[in-house]
Amino acid sequence: MALQEVSPADWSTLRARPDRPRLIDVREPWEFNLVHLPEAENVPMGEIYSLTAGYDKSAEYVIICHHGVRSANVCSLLMAFGFKHARNFAGGLDAWSRMVDPSVARY
């Protein structure tokens, strides 16, 4: 199965839905503490195996990081573990700041 992505513009629409996908931020806690989207849950990449055990594999997830590289790797891993609806946030939080909400700090 090919990696699916969500663009910053897509997330702008998705986040308004009451049934929006869960946004999982895989950056390190210090990065998350600098800046994050309010609806994001922080599960650092090194702890991602907790997702494979404790999360619903049929639910929708969007995985975000700083630039989209770590989140793409995590999406691939989740798909290998049977997660059917894990999508990568293309360009990460940096793209969100550049394309949608410049009030979100860049680092």
Secondary structure, DSSP 8 states (H G I E B T S, - for coil): ---EEE-HHHHHHHTTSTT--EEEE-S-HHHHHH---TTEEE--GGGTHHHHHHS-TTSEEEEE-SSSHHHHHHHHHHHHTT-SEEEEETTHHHHHHHHT-TTS---
